[in-house]
Amino acid sequence: MPKALVVGDVIEDILVMPHSAIRADTDTQSTIRVSFGGSGANFACWLASEKVEVELVARVGESDKARVETDLLAYGVNPNLQFDQKLPTGSIVVLVEGQQRSFLTDRGANTKLDTSAIKDFPEVLYLSGYSLFGSIPETEFSGLIAKAKAAGSMVVLDPGSAGFINDFGVGKFLTVTQGVDLITPSLEEGRILTGEDRPEVIAAALAERYKMVALTLGERGVVIAQEGSVQRIDAFSADLVDATGAGDAFAAGLVAKLMQGASFEDAARHGVRRGAVAVTLVGGRPAKLS
């Protein structure tokens, strides 16, 4: 079975779906769901659903040890967790309004993630950009990329957040992430990273730095770029329930097929199909194995 190592956040998601426009200073009827999420953890769960052996390195509050481990194992993910005695597990309020989502984030224990013990690298190393923003020191983050490349791993990066990239600094972000093989930004992240607006132009610009680029466009599909070739792949139709985790599902489907030797185009099409499944589910993860 192919293997992947995922380094990223575990977050407790508080998903809020208002039934109407939000009214200030009074009540708005809503559906509210609480579950574990986090970009790195969500990706790991979707990748495990693709029959890939997945290990997740993450940090949570000590009081959540059993709960988080049990949750990850139910998705087929091997948890390699650090437990913080002071900080709680990270949490986020996700306000869902159709395709639009707003995030109110407290990264909690994720900010103290330690990757110094990572020595062995399998076929794929997946890094969440969130771990670069106030968690893993820049030299340690770039060192992980270099070590994985030396071991022959494919390095995949989810940039994480347009707002956090902007706060961190675009130039610094691009420098620290040199050596990444595949980057999977959203359209807004791509705009921040390149200063361009059109998806095809953004993907082409990023492909000058990264071997493979998959620029996600939500209901408009994805633009992929590799070795001077740029191609748009349309989205699959789906009944939208919640777009949370769709990007993680897409990336997992893409990576799984690349690990099997598929072409970039075929792998991206499979990823788009997995993203279409994700939007029909509440929350950011696939169905549990048990």
Solvent accessible surface area in square Angstrom, and as a share of the most:
residue,aa,sasa,rsa
1,M,155,0.69
2,P,43,0.27
3,K,96,0.41
4,A,3,0.02
5,L,6,0.03
6,V,0,0.00
7,V,0,0.00
8,G,1,0.01
9,D,4,0.02
10,V,0,0.00
11,I,10,0.05
12,E,40,0.18
13,D,11,0.06
14,I,57,0.29
15,L,6,0.03
16,V,26,0.15
17,M,28,0.13
18,P,26,0.16
19,H,119,0.53
20,S,71,0.46
21,A,82,0.64
22,I,91,0.46
23,R,139,0.51
24,A,88,0.69
25,D,154,0.80
26,T,83,0.48
27,D,113,0.58
28,T,30,0.17
29,Q,136,0.61
30,S,37,0.24
31,T,36,0.21
32,I,97,0.49
33,R,129,0.47
34,V,91,0.52
35,S,57,0.37
36,F,20,0.08
37,G,0,0.00
38,G,8,0.07
39,S,18,0.11
40,G,0,0.00
41,A,0,0.00
42,N,7,0.03
43,F,0,0.00
44,A,0,0.00
45,C,0,0.00
46,W,3,0.01
47,L,0,0.00
48,A,10,0.08
49,S,33,0.21
50,E,21,0.10
51,K,144,0.61
52,V,4,0.02
53,E,64,0.29
54,V,0,0.00
55,E,64,0.29
56,L,0,0.00
57,V,4,0.03
58,A,0,0.00
59,R,46,0.17
60,V,0,0.00
61,G,3,0.03
62,E,85,0.38
63,S,112,0.73
64,D,20,0.10
65,K,94,0.40
66,A,74,0.57
67,R,120,0.44
68,V,1,0.01
69,E,49,0.22
70,T,91,0.53
71,D,21,0.11
72,L,1,0.01
73,L,103,0.51
74,A,15,0.11
75,Y,21,0.08
76,G,32,0.30
77,V,0,0.00
78,N,64,0.33
79,P,35,0.22
80,N,69,0.35
81,L,21,0.10
82,Q,41,0.18
83,F,54,0.23
84,D,10,0.05
85,Q,150,0.67
86,K,189,0.80
87,L,60,0.30
88,P,82,0.51
89,T,12,0.07
90,G,1,0.01
91,S,37,0.24
92,I,24,0.12
93,V,48,0.28
94,V,3,0.01
95,L,44,0.22
96,V,10,0.06
97,E,84,0.38
98,G,46,0.44
99,Q,75,0.33
100,Q,138,0.61
101,R,88,0.32
102,S,58,0.38
103,F,94,0.39
104,L,127,0.63
105,T,59,0.34
106,D,81,0.42
107,R,21,0.08
108,G,8,0.07
109,A,0,0.00
110,N,2,0.01
111,T,46,0.27
112,K,119,0.50
113,L,9,0.04
114,D,69,0.36
115,T,3,0.02
116,S,69,0.44
117,A,84,0.65
118,I,18,0.09
119,K,148,0.63
120,D,120,0.62
121,F,29,0.12
122,P,36,0.23
123,E,88,0.39
124,V,1,0.01
125,L,0,0.00
126,Y,1,0.00
127,L,0,0.00
128,S,0,0.00
129,G,0,0.00
130,Y,50,0.19
131,S,0,0.00
132,L,3,0.01
133,F,22,0.09
134,G,63,0.61
135,S,15,0.10
136,I,4,0.02
137,P,77,0.49
138,E,68,0.30
139,T,114,0.67
140,E,49,0.22
141,F,0,0.00
142,S,40,0.26
143,G,23,0.22
144,L,6,0.03
145,I,3,0.01
146,A,62,0.48
147,K,110,0.47
148,A,0,0.00
149,K,71,0.30
150,A,95,0.74
151,A,61,0.47
152,G,67,0.64
153,S,6,0.04
154,M,37,0.16
155,V,0,0.00
156,V,0,0.00
157,L,0,0.00
158,D,20,0.10
159,P,0,0.00
160,G,9,0.09
161,S,22,0.14
162,A,20,0.15
163,G,44,0.42
164,F,64,0.27
165,I,0,0.00
166,N,95,0.49
167,D,117,0.61
168,F,33,0.14
169,G,25,0.24
170,V,41,0.24
171,G,50,0.48
172,K,87,0.37
173,F,0,0.00
174,L,17,0.08
175,T,85,0.49
176,V,11,0.06
177,T,0,0.00
178,Q,115,0.51
179,G,37,0.36
180,V,3,0.02
181,D,10,0.05
182,L,0,0.00
183,I,0,0.00
184,T,11,0.06
185,P,0,0.00
186,S,40,0.26
187,L,21,0.11
188,E,88,0.39
189,E,16,0.07
190,G,0,0.00
191,R,80,0.29
192,I,50,0.25
193,L,8,0.04
194,T,36,0.21
195,G,69,0.67
196,E,73,0.33
197,D,88,0.46
198,R,149,0.54
199,P,15,0.10
200,E,52,0.23
201,V,52,0.30
202,I,0,0.00
203,A,0,0.00
204,A,40,0.31
205,A,33,0.26
206,L,2,0.01
207,A,24,0.18
208,E,153,0.68
209,R,130,0.47
210,Y,5,0.02
211,K,130,0.55
212,M,20,0.09
213,V,0,0.00
214,A,0,0.00
215,L,0,0.00
216,T,27,0.16
217,L,15,0.07
218,G,52,0.50
219,E,123,0.55
220,R,122,0.45
221,G,5,0.05
222,V,1,0.01
223,V,0,0.00
224,I,8,0.04
225,A,1,0.01
226,Q,62,0.27
227,E,162,0.73
228,G,78,0.75
229,S,68,0.44
230,V,55,0.32
231,Q,61,0.27
232,R,92,0.34
233,I,1,0.01
234,D,102,0.53
235,A,39,0.30
236,F,90,0.37
237,S,117,0.76
238,A,43,0.33
239,D,120,0.62
240,L,73,0.36
241,V,71,0.41
242,D,0,0.00
243,A,8,0.06
244,T,9,0.05
245,G,6,0.06
246,A,20,0.16
247,G,41,0.40
248,D,17,0.09
249,A,0,0.00
250,F,10,0.04
251,A,3,0.02
252,A,0,0.00
253,G,0,0.00
254,L,0,0.00
255,V,0,0.00
256,A,0,0.00
257,K,59,0.25
258,L,30,0.15
259,M,40,0.18
260,Q,108,0.48
261,G,67,0.65
262,A,34,0.26
263,S,61,0.40
264,F,16,0.07
265,E,63,0.28
266,D,84,0.43
267,A,0,0.00
268,A,0,0.00
269,R,88,0.32
270,H,30,0.13
271,G,0,0.00
272,V,11,0.06
273,R,104,0.38
274,R,51,0.19
275,G,10,0.09
276,A,16,0.13
277,V,64,0.37
278,A,1,0.01
279,V,22,0.12
280,T,54,0.32
281,L,60,0.30
282,V,71,0.41
283,G,12,0.11
284,G,5,0.05
285,R,18,0.06
286,P,15,0.09
287,A,85,0.66
288,K,101,0.43
289,L,116,0.58
290,S,116,0.75
